[in-house]
Amino acid sequence: MVKGYIVIILFLILPIVVSAQVPDSLYSTDTLAAPNPNEILDRILTNDEIQAIGQQLQLYLDDLTAANITSRSSPLHLSINSSIITHPDALGDPNYSTGSFHGSPEKISNRISVTTKDFEFYFVQSKDEGEPIFFDRIGAALSLRRGQQLFDDFRLSKLTLGDYSLNEGAGLIFSRGYPSYPSQQSAHNIFSADDGIKAYRSISSYRFFRGAAGELQYDDLRLSVFFSDRLIDASVDSSGITSLPFSNYHRTETELAKRNAARQTMHGAVLSYANFDTSDNGFSIGMAGYRMKFDNPVAMDSNTFHFYGQHHSMLSLFATSVTGNLEASGEYGRTISDMGTASAVAVTAQYDLSPVIRLTANYHNLAPRFYSPFGSTFGLYSDDAQNELGYYLGASYAASPYLSFFGFGIFGRNSYPAPEDGLYQRTFDSRIGAKLLLGKQSFEPQMQFLRQWKTDALLVDSLLELKLQPQLLWTYDISSTFKSKVQLKYCWLSNDNSTQQGYMIGIGARYVPIAQLTIGVGMSFYRTDTFNIRFYSSEPDLPNDASYALLYGNGSRYLLTCRYSIFRFLSVAGSISETLYSYPIGAEMAKKTTLGVQCNAGF
């Protein structure tokens, strides 16, 4: 551990002698723009939510990887991406020493893509740490890259065979998988990107379809039809399906027994019309629907928010309008299934009051029983487009090219512990911040205020959580080859039982001594009273790989990454990180080391 800090300190004081282009990404606890783990995870989450967010983050990065691959303009392109991440300390973990985890501690993934002028083929393989099956996740997709004229004015604009995703409307029934959370950019990611049919290229098994999907276009009218038939994880007994886990881990005997234990089939269509002029003013309207079926009935407790039954259908109407400085979109959805019927609505508007002032508003009313297995819309807890009544108002002001401000407030109400109980949990989250540019330096202060309370059976409000979290982000472009970043974050949390606090100091730098070589380092020092006050370190661990570490207790962490382009078509990357911490505070120090290697080849 000491040697690691010495290496990093020596690196930070190296003279800057060569000029080169520095990548925009830099080690920090807020590396990714969307979705941002620190903004997603600033509230207390369950383990299931943390796993889901990890998979959503992986979806986002896999989309970036695919965009880089398909942007090539050569007639034929072959791309291979392979990575291995392991934890040398894992052999001392009881999960491995006792045989609870049946596999090795390596996380392995391989992606292969073949792209031509007209088609793209994508293959993916992955296994998580502790999983014994090398091909635990395997997927493939063959997609049409350019539309084909069929006859007259009819055009086959999209076609995908294999794994694919759908994204339409405001995300009430179809979303690409990573939802829009309130972030420091008040208008950021509120509007859903209407991608329609898209090949699914992720190593994550989170929300995708397996079958065939195509889109037929006639002038401004388009019709998409799709079919899916895939195996999913489930717990099954004589009564049917008793649970539908979404973690997709297959490490233990219990998890392996759930692997691909149920079948899910679905079919549907999307019909839409769009009319926009050269200035992007215009409108679009559409409707979508599908019917889904499980091979066995889902026999869950009917007094929950989860699906039960065997058949499930969804319908939606959606529209977008752009006129001058005003942009608005909305969607109405309805579910019709064995668990009953329910409706949801989501509306967003964005208005440029002036060239420097932007206002954004959102309203979403998602019924408790609006079960949407592939939905994800904007909100506090609406990553499943269910059980939230929410209001959002945000504003941004660019006072000058060097100074800007933002602020927003969002209110959300959720039913608990069951839809029919008539009890609610309420959350109000607000943030204000600014960005100041001074030459090669930037300063971004921010303050978050969060209040969460609930109503009990006697209709008495009780405080669940009160949170204050100031933070400061400072970046300094020391030269064209050297960038540094410092983040200071403090959190104070109070509830009916206790008051807790914590802080984190993060320091990072990126150095490009030659155009082919990029080196990044980072250190974090932190102290939190409890696990509830925890921070997340979002790190560009390996290119296009999702990695974030939980920081809690009393400890420190360092990270060293290196990426080198050996030839124009071949690059390698490596990373090492180590966390040394004690939890509870005062307990014996624990250590977790992570090693990663990645190879990228393109021909």
C-alpha positions as CSV (number, residue, x, y, z in Angstrom):
1,M,0.0,0.0,0.0
2,V,2.8,2.5,1.0
3,K,4.7,1.6,-2.3
4,G,1.5,2.4,-4.2
5,Y,1.3,5.9,-2.7
6,I,5.0,6.6,-3.3
7,V,4.6,5.7,-7.0
8,I,1.6,8.0,-7.3
9,I,3.3,10.9,-5.5
10,L,6.4,10.6,-7.7
11,F,4.2,10.6,-10.7
12,L,2.3,13.7,-9.7
13,I,5.6,15.7,-9.5
14,L,7.0,14.6,-12.9
15,P,7.8,17.5,-15.1
16,I,5.6,18.1,-18.2
17,V,7.8,17.8,-21.2
18,V,5.7,16.7,-24.2
19,S,2.5,18.2,-25.7
20,A,-0.3,15.9,-26.8
21,Q,-4.1,15.7,-26.9
22,V,-5.5,14.9,-23.5
23,P,-8.7,12.8,-23.3
24,D,-11.7,14.5,-21.7
25,S,-12.2,11.7,-19.1
26,L,-10.2,12.2,-15.9
27,Y,-10.0,10.2,-12.7
28,S,-12.7,11.5,-10.3
29,T,-15.7,10.4,-8.4
30,D,-17.9,12.0,-11.0
31,T,-16.3,10.8,-14.3
32,L,-19.4,9.8,-16.3
33,A,-21.8,12.4,-17.5
34,A,-24.8,10.1,-17.8
35,P,-25.7,8.3,-15.8
36,N,-23.6,9.7,-13.0
37,P,-23.2,7.2,-10.1
38,N,-22.7,9.9,-7.4
39,E,-25.9,11.6,-8.5
40,I,-27.8,8.3,-8.9
41,L,-26.5,6.9,-5.6
42,D,-26.7,10.0,-3.4
43,R,-29.7,8.4,-1.6
44,I,-29.8,5.3,0.4
45,L,-30.4,2.3,-1.8
46,T,-31.1,-1.4,-1.3
47,N,-28.6,-4.0,-2.6
48,D,-31.0,-4.8,-5.5
49,E,-31.1,-1.2,-6.5
50,I,-27.3,-1.0,-6.4
51,Q,-27.0,-4.1,-8.6
52,A,-29.6,-2.6,-11.1
53,I,-27.8,0.7,-11.3
54,G,-24.5,-1.1,-11.9
55,Q,-26.1,-2.9,-14.8
56,Q,-27.6,0.4,-16.1
57,L,-24.2,2.0,-15.9
58,Q,-22.8,-0.9,-17.9
59,L,-25.5,-0.4,-20.6
60,Y,-24.5,3.2,-21.0
61,L,-20.8,2.4,-21.4
62,D,-21.6,-0.5,-23.8
63,D,-23.6,2.0,-25.9
64,L,-20.5,4.2,-26.1
65,T,-18.4,1.3,-27.1
66,A,-20.8,0.4,-29.9
67,A,-20.9,4.0,-31.1
68,N,-17.1,4.0,-31.4
69,I,-17.1,0.8,-33.4
70,T,-19.9,1.6,-35.8
71,S,-18.5,5.1,-36.5
72,R,-15.8,3.5,-38.6
73,S,-16.2,4.3,-42.3
74,S,-14.2,1.5,-43.8
75,P,-16.0,-1.0,-46.0
76,L,-15.1,-3.9,-43.6
77,H,-14.1,-3.6,-40.0
78,L,-13.3,-6.3,-37.4
79,S,-13.2,-5.3,-33.8
80,I,-12.2,-7.5,-30.8
81,N,-12.3,-6.3,-27.2
82,S,-11.2,-8.7,-24.3
83,S,-10.8,-7.9,-20.7
84,I,-10.1,-9.7,-17.4
85,I,-10.6,-8.2,-14.0
86,T,-9.6,-10.1,-10.8
87,H,-9.2,-9.7,-7.1
88,P,-6.1,-11.3,-5.7
89,D,-7.5,-11.0,-2.1
90,A,-10.6,-13.0,-3.0
91,L,-9.1,-16.4,-2.2
92,G,-9.2,-15.4,1.4
93,D,-12.9,-14.5,1.1
94,P,-15.2,-17.1,2.8
95,N,-17.4,-17.2,-0.3
96,Y,-14.5,-18.8,-2.1
97,S,-12.7,-20.7,0.7
98,T,-15.9,-22.4,1.7
99,G,-17.0,-23.2,-1.8
100,S,-20.1,-21.0,-1.7
101,F,-19.0,-19.4,-5.0
102,H,-18.5,-22.2,-7.5
103,G,-16.3,-20.2,-9.9
104,S,-13.0,-18.2,-10.0
105,P,-12.8,-14.6,-8.9
106,E,-12.1,-13.3,-12.4
107,K,-14.6,-11.2,-14.4
108,I,-14.1,-12.0,-18.1
109,S,-15.7,-10.4,-21.1
110,N,-15.1,-10.6,-24.9
111,R,-16.8,-8.6,-27.6
112,I,-16.4,-9.2,-31.3
113,S,-17.9,-7.0,-34.0
114,V,-17.8,-7.3,-37.8
115,T,-19.1,-4.3,-39.6
116,T,-19.6,-3.8,-43.4
117,K,-21.2,-1.0,-45.4
118,D,-24.7,-2.6,-45.0
119,F,-24.5,-4.9,-42.0
120,E,-23.1,-5.3,-38.5
121,F,-22.7,-8.5,-36.6
122,Y,-22.0,-8.4,-32.8
123,F,-21.1,-11.2,-30.5
124,V,-20.6,-10.9,-26.7
125,Q,-19.5,-13.3,-23.9
126,S,-19.0,-12.6,-20.2
127,K,-18.9,-14.1,-16.8
128,D,-18.9,-12.3,-13.4
129,E,-16.5,-13.0,-10.6
130,G,-17.5,-16.2,-8.8
131,E,-19.4,-17.7,-11.7
132,P,-18.3,-21.1,-12.9
133,I,-19.7,-20.9,-16.4
134,F,-17.4,-19.2,-18.9
135,F,-20.3,-18.5,-21.3
136,D,-22.6,-17.3,-18.5
137,R,-23.8,-14.4,-20.7
138,I,-23.7,-15.0,-24.4
139,G,-25.4,-12.9,-27.0
140,A,-25.3,-12.0,-30.7
141,A,-27.0,-9.6,-33.1
142,L,-27.1,-9.1,-36.8
143,S,-28.3,-5.6,-37.9
144,L,-29.0,-3.7,-41.0
145,R,-26.8,-0.6,-41.0
146,R,-28.4,1.1,-44.0
147,G,-32.0,1.2,-45.1
148,Q,-33.0,-0.8,-48.1
149,Q,-35.6,0.4,-50.6
150,L,-38.3,-2.3,-51.1
151,F,-40.7,-0.9,-53.6
152,D,-42.1,2.6,-54.5
153,D,-41.8,4.7,-51.4
154,F,-41.5,1.8,-48.9
155,R,-38.2,1.4,-47.2
156,L,-36.9,-1.2,-44.7
157,S,-35.1,1.3,-42.5
158,K,-34.1,-1.1,-39.6
159,L,-33.8,-4.8,-39.1
160,T,-32.1,-6.7,-36.2
161,L,-32.0,-10.5,-35.7
162,G,-30.8,-11.7,-32.3
163,D,-30.6,-9.5,-29.2
164,Y,-32.0,-6.0,-29.4
165,S,-33.5,-3.2,-27.3
166,L,-36.4,-0.7,-27.9
167,N,-36.7,2.9,-26.9
168,E,-39.9,4.9,-27.6
169,G,-41.7,7.8,-26.1
170,A,-40.9,9.0,-22.6
171,G,-39.8,5.5,-21.5
172,L,-43.1,4.4,-19.9
173,I,-43.2,1.1,-21.7
174,F,-39.8,1.0,-23.6
175,S,-36.5,2.4,-22.4
176,R,-32.9,1.6,-23.3
177,G,-32.3,0.5,-19.7
178,Y,-30.5,3.4,-18.0
179,P,-33.0,5.9,-16.6
180,S,-32.8,9.6,-16.3
181,Y,-32.1,10.8,-12.8
182,P,-32.1,14.4,-11.6
183,S,-28.5,15.6,-12.1
184,Q,-26.5,18.8,-11.7
185,Q,-27.5,19.7,-15.2
186,S,-31.1,20.7,-14.7
187,A,-32.2,19.9,-18.3
188,H,-29.8,16.9,-18.8
189,N,-31.3,13.6,-19.8
190,I,-34.9,14.5,-19.2
191,F,-35.9,14.0,-22.8
192,S,-35.7,10.4,-23.9
193,A,-33.6,9.6,-27.0
194,D,-36.1,8.0,-29.4
195,D,-33.8,5.4,-30.9
196,G,-36.5,2.8,-31.7
197,I,-34.9,-0.6,-32.5
198,K,-31.3,-1.0,-31.6
199,A,-29.0,-4.0,-31.5
200,Y,-28.2,-5.0,-27.8
201,R,-24.5,-5.1,-27.4
202,S,-24.0,-5.1,-23.6
203,I,-22.4,-7.7,-21.4
204,S,-25.2,-7.1,-19.0
205,S,-28.3,-9.3,-19.1
206,Y,-30.5,-6.4,-17.9
207,R,-33.6,-5.8,-20.0
208,F,-33.3,-6.9,-23.5
209,F,-35.2,-8.8,-26.2
210,R,-34.1,-11.9,-28.2
211,G,-35.7,-12.6,-31.5
212,A,-36.3,-10.3,-34.4
213,A,-37.4,-6.6,-34.9
214,G,-37.8,-4.5,-38.1
215,E,-39.0,-1.1,-39.1
216,L,-40.8,-0.2,-42.3
217,Q,-40.8,3.4,-43.4
218,Y,-43.2,5.2,-45.8
219,D,-42.4,8.9,-46.1
220,D,-42.8,10.3,-42.5
221,L,-44.7,7.2,-41.3
222,R,-42.9,4.3,-39.7
223,L,-44.1,0.9,-38.5
224,S,-42.0,-1.3,-36.2
225,V,-42.9,-4.9,-35.4
226,F,-41.0,-7.2,-33.0
227,F,-40.9,-10.6,-31.5
228,S,-38.9,-12.0,-28.6
229,D,-38.5,-15.4,-27.0
230,R,-35.8,-15.7,-24.3
231,L,-35.0,-17.6,-21.1
232,I,-34.8,-15.6,-17.9
233,D,-33.7,-16.2,-14.3
234,A,-36.5,-17.3,-12.0
235,S,-37.3,-19.4,-8.9
236,V,-39.8,-22.1,-9.9
237,D,-41.7,-24.6,-7.8
238,S,-44.9,-26.6,-8.2
239,S,-47.0,-23.4,-7.8
240,G,-45.2,-21.7,-10.7
241,I,-42.7,-18.9,-10.7
242,T,-42.1,-17.5,-7.2
243,S,-39.6,-14.8,-7.9
244,L,-38.0,-13.0,-10.9
245,P,-34.5,-11.8,-9.8
246,F,-32.7,-9.3,-11.9
247,S,-29.2,-9.4,-10.5
248,N,-28.2,-12.1,-13.0
249,Y,-25.5,-13.5,-10.8
250,H,-24.9,-17.2,-11.0
251,R,-22.2,-17.9,-8.4
252,T,-23.9,-20.1,-5.7
253,E,-26.0,-23.2,-5.8
254,T,-29.1,-21.2,-5.3
255,E,-28.3,-18.7,-8.0
256,L,-27.3,-21.4,-10.5
257,A,-30.7,-23.1,-9.9
258,K,-32.5,-20.0,-11.0
259,R,-30.4,-19.5,-14.2
260,N,-32.7,-19.6,-17.3
261,A,-35.4,-21.4,-15.4
262,A,-38.3,-19.6,-17.1
263,R,-39.3,-18.5,-20.6
264,Q,-40.7,-15.1,-21.5
265,T,-42.2,-14.5,-24.9
266,M,-43.6,-11.2,-26.3
267,H,-44.7,-9.6,-29.6
268,G,-45.8,-6.1,-30.4
269,A,-45.7,-3.1,-32.7
270,V,-45.0,0.7,-32.8
271,L,-46.6,3.1,-35.3
272,S,-45.4,6.7,-35.4
273,Y,-45.5,9.8,-37.6
274,A,-43.0,12.6,-37.6
275,N,-43.0,16.0,-39.5
276,F,-40.0,18.3,-38.8
277,D,-38.7,21.1,-41.0
278,T,-35.0,22.0,-41.6
279,S,-35.0,24.1,-38.4
280,D,-36.1,21.0,-36.4
281,N,-39.5,22.6,-35.7
282,G,-42.4,20.2,-35.9
283,F,-44.0,17.4,-34.2
284,S,-44.2,13.6,-33.9
285,I,-47.0,11.3,-32.6
286,G,-47.1,7.6,-32.1
287,M,-48.6,4.6,-30.4
288,A,-47.0,1.4,-29.1
289,G,-48.2,-1.9,-27.6
290,Y,-47.1,-5.4,-26.8
291,R,-48.3,-8.6,-25.2
292,M,-46.0,-10.7,-23.0
293,K,-46.4,-14.2,-21.6
294,F,-44.5,-16.4,-19.1
295,D,-44.4,-20.2,-19.6
296,N,-45.6,-20.6,-16.0
297,P,-47.8,-18.3,-13.8
298,V,-46.0,-16.0,-11.5
299,A,-47.4,-16.9,-8.1
300,M,-46.3,-13.9,-6.0
301,D,-48.1,-12.3,-3.1
302,S,-50.8,-10.2,-4.8
303,N,-50.4,-7.5,-2.1
304,T,-47.1,-6.2,-3.5
305,F,-45.9,-4.0,-6.3
306,H,-44.5,-7.1,-8.2
307,F,-46.1,-8.8,-11.2
308,Y,-48.2,-11.9,-10.7
309,G,-50.1,-13.9,-13.2
310,Q,-49.1,-15.2,-16.6
311,H,-50.1,-12.6,-19.2
312,H,-49.2,-9.0,-19.4
313,S,-50.0,-6.3,-22.1
314,M,-49.1,-2.7,-22.4
315,L,-50.3,0.2,-24.6
316,S,-49.1,3.8,-25.0
317,L,-49.6,7.0,-26.9
318,F,-46.7,9.4,-27.1
319,A,-45.9,12.8,-28.8
320,T,-43.2,15.4,-29.1
321,S,-43.5,19.0,-30.3
322,V,-40.8,21.6,-31.0
323,T,-41.8,25.2,-31.7
324,G,-39.3,28.0,-31.5
325,N,-37.9,28.1,-27.9
326,L,-40.3,25.5,-26.6
327,E,-39.9,21.8,-26.7
328,A,-42.3,19.4,-25.1
329,S,-42.9,15.6,-25.0
330,G,-45.3,13.3,-23.2
331,E,-46.5,9.7,-23.0
332,Y,-49.6,8.0,-21.7
333,G,-49.3,4.3,-20.9
334,R,-51.7,1.6,-19.7
335,T,-51.1,-1.9,-18.5
336,I,-53.7,-4.6,-18.9
337,S,-52.7,-7.9,-17.3
338,D,-53.6,-10.7,-14.9
339,M,-52.7,-8.3,-12.0
340,G,-55.3,-5.7,-13.2
341,T,-55.2,-2.5,-15.1
342,A,-53.3,0.7,-14.3
343,S,-52.3,3.9,-16.1
344,A,-49.3,6.3,-16.1
345,V,-48.4,9.6,-17.7
346,A,-45.2,11.5,-18.1
347,V,-44.9,15.1,-19.5
348,T,-41.7,17.2,-19.9
349,A,-41.4,20.8,-21.2
350,Q,-38.3,22.8,-21.8
351,Y,-38.4,26.6,-22.5
352,D,-35.5,28.9,-23.4
353,L,-36.5,32.1,-21.8
354,S,-33.5,33.8,-23.4
355,P,-30.2,32.6,-25.0
356,V,-28.8,32.3,-21.5
357,I,-31.8,31.1,-19.4
358,R,-33.4,27.7,-19.7
359,L,-36.4,26.4,-17.7
360,T,-37.3,22.7,-17.5
361,A,-40.4,21.1,-15.9
362,N,-41.5,17.5,-15.6
363,Y,-44.7,15.8,-14.3
364,H,-45.0,12.1,-14.0
365,N,-47.8,10.1,-12.4
366,L,-46.9,6.4,-12.3
367,A,-49.6,4.2,-10.7
368,P,-48.4,1.7,-8.0
369,R,-49.6,-1.2,-10.1
370,F,-48.4,0.2,-13.4
371,Y,-46.0,-2.7,-13.9
372,S,-43.6,-2.0,-16.8
373,P,-40.8,-4.6,-17.1
374,F,-39.0,-2.7,-19.9
375,G,-39.9,0.9,-18.8
376,S,-37.7,3.5,-17.3
377,T,-38.6,7.2,-17.1
378,F,-37.4,10.4,-15.4
379,G,-37.8,10.7,-11.7
380,L,-36.4,10.0,-8.2
381,Y,-37.3,6.3,-8.0
382,S,-38.9,5.7,-11.4
383,D,-36.2,3.5,-12.9
384,D,-39.0,0.9,-13.4
385,A,-41.6,3.5,-14.4
386,Q,-43.8,2.5,-11.4
387,N,-45.2,3.9,-8.1
388,E,-44.2,7.5,-8.2
389,L,-46.1,10.8,-8.4
390,G,-43.5,13.5,-9.1
391,Y,-42.9,17.1,-10.0
392,Y,-39.7,18.7,-11.2
393,L,-38.6,22.2,-11.9
394,G,-35.1,23.2,-13.0
395,A,-33.3,26.2,-14.3
396,S,-29.9,27.1,-15.7
397,Y,-28.4,30.5,-16.3
398,A,-25.2,31.3,-18.2
399,A,-24.2,34.6,-16.8
400,S,-21.1,34.8,-19.0
401,P,-18.8,32.4,-21.0
402,Y,-17.0,31.9,-17.7
403,L,-19.8,31.7,-15.1
404,S,-23.0,29.6,-15.0
405,F,-25.5,28.6,-12.4
406,F,-28.1,25.8,-12.1
407,G,-30.7,24.8,-9.6
408,F,-33.6,22.3,-9.4
409,G,-36.1,20.8,-7.0
410,I,-37.9,17.5,-7.4
411,F,-40.7,16.0,-5.3
412,G,-41.7,12.4,-5.4
413,R,-44.4,10.4,-3.5
414,N,-44.5,6.6,-3.3
415,S,-47.0,4.2,-1.9
416,Y,-45.9,1.7,0.8
417,P,-45.8,-1.0,2.0
418,A,-48.5,-2.1,-0.5
419,P,-50.6,-0.2,-3.0
420,E,-53.9,-0.6,-1.2
421,D,-52.6,0.5,2.3
422,G,-53.0,4.2,1.5
423,L,-49.7,5.2,3.1
424,Y,-47.1,7.3,1.4
425,Q,-43.4,8.0,1.5
426,R,-42.4,11.4,0.3
427,T,-39.0,12.8,-0.9
428,F,-37.9,16.3,-1.7
429,D,-34.5,16.6,-3.4
430,S,-33.0,20.0,-4.4
431,R,-29.6,21.2,-5.6
432,I,-28.0,24.5,-6.5
433,G,-24.6,24.9,-8.0
434,A,-22.3,27.0,-10.2
435,K,-19.3,26.6,-12.5
436,L,-16.6,29.2,-12.7
437,L,-13.8,29.1,-15.4
438,L,-10.6,31.0,-14.6
439,G,-8.1,30.4,-17.3
440,K,-7.1,26.8,-17.2
441,Q,-9.0,26.1,-13.9
442,S,-12.6,25.4,-13.2
443,F,-14.5,25.5,-9.9
444,E,-17.8,23.7,-9.4
445,P,-19.4,24.1,-6.0
446,Q,-22.7,22.3,-5.3
447,M,-25.1,21.9,-2.4
448,Q,-27.7,19.2,-2.0
449,F,-30.6,19.3,0.4
450,L,-32.8,16.2,0.7
451,R,-35.8,15.5,3.0
452,Q,-37.6,12.2,3.2
453,W,-40.6,11.5,5.4
454,K,-43.5,9.0,5.5
455,T,-47.1,8.9,6.7
456,D,-48.0,6.1,9.2
457,A,-51.4,4.4,9.7
458,L,-52.5,7.2,12.0
459,L,-51.7,9.7,9.2
460,V,-48.9,11.2,11.3
461,D,-45.8,12.3,9.4
462,S,-42.4,11.0,10.6
463,L,-39.0,12.0,9.4
464,L,-37.1,9.2,7.6
465,E,-34.1,11.2,6.5
466,L,-32.7,14.7,6.4
467,K,-29.5,15.2,4.3
468,L,-27.1,18.0,3.5
469,Q,-24.3,17.4,1.2
470,P,-21.9,20.2,0.0
471,Q,-19.2,19.5,-2.5
472,L,-16.5,21.2,-4.5
473,L,-14.9,20.1,-7.7
474,W,-11.7,21.8,-8.9
475,T,-10.0,21.0,-12.2
476,Y,-6.7,22.4,-13.4
477,D,-5.2,21.9,-16.9
478,I,-1.6,22.4,-15.9
479,S,-0.5,21.8,-19.5
480,S,-1.8,20.2,-22.7
481,T,-0.5,16.9,-21.5
482,F,-1.3,17.1,-17.8
483,K,-4.7,17.5,-16.1
484,S,-5.5,17.4,-12.4
485,K,-8.8,17.2,-10.5
486,V,-9.6,17.5,-6.8
487,Q,-13.0,16.8,-5.2
488,L,-14.1,17.6,-1.7
489,K,-17.4,16.1,-0.4
490,Y,-19.1,16.3,3.0
491,C,-22.4,14.6,4.0
492,W,-24.6,15.1,7.0
493,L,-27.5,12.8,7.6
494,S,-30.1,12.8,10.3
495,N,-33.1,10.7,11.1
496,D,-35.3,9.8,14.1
497,N,-32.6,7.6,15.6
498,S,-29.3,9.2,14.9
499,T,-27.1,11.8,13.3
500,Q,-24.3,10.6,11.0
501,Q,-21.7,12.4,8.9
502,G,-18.8,11.7,6.6
503,Y,-16.3,13.2,4.2
504,M,-14.2,12.3,1.2
505,I,-11.2,13.9,-0.5
506,G,-10.4,12.7,-4.0
507,I,-7.3,13.7,-6.0
508,G,-6.7,12.6,-9.6
509,A,-4.4,13.3,-12.5
510,R,-4.0,12.3,-16.2
511,Y,-0.8,12.4,-18.1
512,V,-0.1,11.9,-21.8
513,P,3.7,11.8,-22.2
514,I,3.3,10.7,-25.9
515,A,0.3,10.4,-28.1
516,Q,0.1,6.6,-27.8
517,L,0.3,6.5,-24.0
518,T,-2.2,7.7,-21.4
519,I,-1.5,7.3,-17.6
520,G,-4.1,8.1,-14.9
521,V,-3.7,8.1,-11.1
522,G,-6.0,8.8,-8.2
523,M,-6.2,8.8,-4.5
524,S,-9.2,9.0,-2.2
525,F,-9.3,9.5,1.6
526,Y,-12.6,9.2,3.4
527,R,-14.3,8.6,6.7
528,T,-18.0,7.8,7.3
529,D,-19.8,7.0,10.5
530,T,-22.0,4.3,9.0
531,F,-22.6,2.4,5.7
532,N,-25.6,4.8,5.1
533,I,-23.1,7.6,4.7
534,R,-21.1,6.1,1.8
535,F,-19.5,7.5,-1.2
536,Y,-19.0,6.1,-4.7
537,S,-15.8,6.3,-6.7
538,S,-16.7,6.2,-10.4
539,E,-13.4,5.4,-12.2
540,P,-12.4,4.9,-15.8
541,D,-10.9,1.6,-14.7
542,L,-10.5,0.0,-18.2
543,P,-11.8,1.5,-21.4
544,N,-15.6,1.0,-21.7
545,D,-15.9,-1.0,-18.5
546,A,-18.2,0.1,-15.6
547,S,-16.5,0.3,-12.3
548,Y,-17.4,2.1,-9.1
549,A,-16.2,1.4,-5.6
550,L,-18.1,1.8,-2.4
551,L,-16.2,3.9,0.1
552,Y,-17.3,3.7,3.7
553,G,-15.8,3.4,7.2
554,N,-12.3,4.9,7.6
555,G,-9.9,4.3,4.8
556,S,-8.1,5.3,1.6
557,R,-8.0,4.1,-2.0
558,Y,-5.5,4.5,-4.8
559,L,-5.8,3.8,-8.5
560,L,-3.3,3.5,-11.4
561,T,-4.3,3.0,-15.0
562,C,-2.3,2.9,-18.2
563,R,-3.4,2.6,-21.8
564,Y,-1.0,2.2,-24.7
565,S,-1.6,2.0,-28.5
566,I,1.0,-0.4,-29.8
567,F,-0.1,0.0,-33.4
568,R,-2.9,1.8,-35.1
569,F,-5.0,-1.3,-34.8
570,L,-3.9,-2.7,-31.4
571,S,-4.0,-1.2,-27.9
572,V,-3.7,-2.6,-24.4
573,A,-4.7,-1.3,-21.0
574,G,-4.1,-2.2,-17.4
575,S,-5.3,-1.0,-14.0
576,I,-4.5,-1.7,-10.4
577,S,-6.5,-0.3,-7.5
578,E,-6.4,-0.9,-3.7
579,T,-8.8,0.0,-0.9
580,L,-7.6,-0.1,2.7
581,Y,-10.3,0.5,5.2
582,S,-11.8,-0.4,8.6
583,Y,-15.5,-0.8,9.3
584,P,-16.9,-0.3,11.8
585,I,-14.4,2.4,12.6
586,G,-11.7,1.0,14.9
587,A,-12.1,-2.6,13.6
588,E,-9.1,-4.4,12.0
589,M,-8.0,-3.0,8.6
590,A,-9.3,-4.8,5.5
591,K,-7.8,-4.7,2.1
592,K,-9.3,-5.1,-1.4
593,T,-7.1,-5.1,-4.5
594,T,-8.3,-5.2,-8.1
595,L,-6.3,-5.9,-11.2
596,G,-7.5,-5.5,-14.7
597,V,-6.1,-6.1,-18.2
598,Q,-7.7,-5.3,-21.5
599,C,-6.8,-5.7,-25.2
600,N,-8.5,-4.0,-28.1
601,A,-7.9,-4.8,-31.7
602,G,-9.4,-3.4,-34.8
603,F,-8.8,-4.3,-38.4
